[in-house]
Amino acid sequence: MSVIANTPKPPYFAVIFTSTRTEGDNGYDDMANRMVELAEQQPGFLGIESARENVGITVSYWADLESIKNWKANTEHLTAQKIGRKSWYDSFKVRISKVERDYGI
């Protein structure tokens, strides 16, 4: 996977997940990798970008709001969300936005 997602011509949607972590891995890395694999299989998934230092930011790109809704409701993803609230995150915020323009080299 490329570090920068190869997204289509806008419009499309971005889910921005910002978080601060608890101490220790506690299975986080394995689950994070599994969530990327699972998201890639979901209809409407367009790509993902992620970075972490003191604050983690993961942006996933989706074709439409229905695809985002279906991803949020995925059974395995729901399990990861529950564990995340209990074990992995001190805090987090999810933002959903519509991408109207993009450009780059």
Secondary structure, DSSP 8 states (H G I E B T S, - for coil): --SS----SS-EEEEEEEEEE-SS-TTHHHHHHHHHHHHHTSTTEEEEEEEESSSEEEEEEESSHHHHHHHHT-HHHHHHHHHIIIIIEEEEEEEEEEE------
